Amino acid sequence: MSTRYNPNPFEKKKMKKSTKWVLCILAAVSAVGCIVAALVQEPVIPAYKEAVPVIIDCDPGTDDGYALVMAGGTDNLDVRGITTVYGALSIGATTQNALSLTDYIGLGCPVSVGAATPLVRSLRPSSENNGVGGLCSVALPVPAQKLDERPAWQLIYDEAVAQNGKLQLICLGPLTNVATALQQYPDLAQKLAGITFMAGNFDSPAVEFNTSCDPQALDVVLRCGVPLTVVPRDRAYLATRLINPCPVADGDGNTALWGSGAPDYWSDLVSDKSPVQSFLVGVQQYTDDNWKTNDQTTSLNCRAMPSMAPLLSVISGGSDLCRYDKCWVNIITTGEKTGTVVFTSAQDAEKSDEDLGAEVSLLVDIDRTLYRQAIRQMVNSYR
């Protein structure tokens, strides 16, 4: 008669207990794996094999200041210099802000003073209110860095020569410095890889500030032969808004003002562990306080950062962050419509015999979800 093996009941309990522990451990390992995978997922902005050498020509101003901070937070840019121009503020104020920001974020590049007035037109003051100092009343530390002795156009040319045809210009203000450089150095155009700048309003007849400041400078740039990427200000404004919580944004009736999709809350993007927190939070707080003071219950508690768009265009190659169309761009330099930018689609250009200006790559949209993630990626790069 055969005897069937009957295991010890205590051993059976031990086996069940061990099995439960194994399953718990496997579940924990799986959870950790998911977390690790999320942390090491492909960044929104893929890393270039080689950083793009750039000079940022700007008139900071809050949104230009934000763009400079973001420029310091990406490895895709090799910032070779900052050049300043009049615009949102006087040349003295924009230069001081650029120097303070460059020193504050440790860019380690020269800062050079550019044009104080347009090529032809008289100076047109900005109507923007960016608080004391032009940076939303944020007081940055006194910079230890000194200004470069070269004027902006010489710094642009010297770096173009040094970078052997790889230098790109990111222009956030009026184009007077770039036009001056192109006029003073006739061979400069052959030494530049590209110019990215904000100009005009694509969906609105309103004259855009940068181009109205110096339409003749834009005309020089459009005819220089360098590959151009143009960012319409109205498209950039809508794509780069960051908001604080408010009834209009949070309520059911926000679609008309905000558009589809979840709002981009500033508090979700600004880390209190970031070394650049004081500037980012200062801008956020100023925006919030200003909105509450004015009690604008029918408007968004937000601030757009349109100068982020040209920057994102240069650093986001190969990603889905920015979308482009081919387009022709021209500028009216005389008459009542002086300063108006004219956009002509590639399809309409084929039917026209008129002077349409220059064929450009036109940034038409920025993915809002990827934009939010890209800012977080750049802010978190400061350690």
Secondary structure, 3 states (H helix, E strand, C coil): CCCCCCCCHHHHHHHHHHHHHHHHHHHHHHHHHHHHHHHCCCCCCCCCCCCEEEEEEECCCHHHHHHHHHHCCCCCEEEEEEEECCCCCCHHHHHHHHHHHHHHHCCCCCEEECCCCCCCCCCCCCCCCCCHHHCCCCCCCCCCCCCCCCCHHHHHHHHHHHCCCCEEEEECCCCHHHHHHHHHCCCHHHHEEEEEEECCCCCCCCCCHHHHHCHHHHHHHHCCCCCEEEECHHHHHHHCEEECCCHHHHCHHHHHHHCCCCCCEHHHCCCCCCCCHHHHHHHHHHHHHHHHHHCCCCCCCEEECCCHHHHHHHHCCCCCCEEEEEEEEEECCCCCCCCCEEEEEHHHHCCCCCCCCEEEEEEEEECHHHHHHHHHHHHCCCC
